[in-house]
């Protein structure tokens, strides 16, 4: 027991490729990233709804613009 060498990591990578295949790994990683992002948003108190757009002040009086 001790530290993992590069040989150990290559074996782990080979096993992962055998179990999931090359096409499935990006899907798994995308799902993991979305889960982490969702967790961070939940911990920071962020909501999934975007903030409302800022209200614009009403335009000036149209009678004044004609002058």
Residue pairs with C-beta under 8 A, 6 or more apart in sequence:
16 25
17 25
20 28
41 47
41 48
